[in-house]
Amino acid sequence: MVYVWEFEFYPSNGYIDAVPCGGWGEGTFGDDLNDAVESAADWLAETVDDHLMGRCELPPMDFGHKPEHGGRIIAVAVSRELGDIPAMTASEAARALGVSTARVAQLINAGSLDSWKDGTKRMVSKASVDTRIEYAPKSGRPKLAATV
């Protein structure tokens, strides 16, 4: 499906800010207008992905906004489907993380991994698994700091 949203693009602190119209998030920025439009498309795609995974509701598409910061309004469009999101099954995520599938379910329920149902399979976003691998707490209890 194609998702379209209007953004206001305006110069700010040496960059071009890209703010979604209608008070929907803080947006992004770029080095120049082309970079800012690409960043806005990436921002919109990630936000739509969150919606597709069931984490947020998208506001209805709304057009005809007027600039609020003296910039210009540009409509940005992305084509996104749930199948576009790089994913793995919950059991593949468990293997990648070195944990049990029950632990993956706990991480999903805690909001630490992004997931959705695809028929009877639980799919987990590859990005959330990669983030968990990079920033996962070490196993065991933390060492007590030595007191002097």
Buried (B, 14 or more C-beta within 10 A) or exposed (E): EEBEBBBBBBBEEEBBBBBBBBEBBEBBBBEEBEBBBBBBBBBBBBBBBBBBBEEEEBEEEEEEBEEEEEBEBBEBEBEBEBEEBEBBBBBBBBEBBEBEBEEBBEBBEEEBBBBBEEEEEBBBBBBBBEBBEEEEEEEEEEEEEEEE
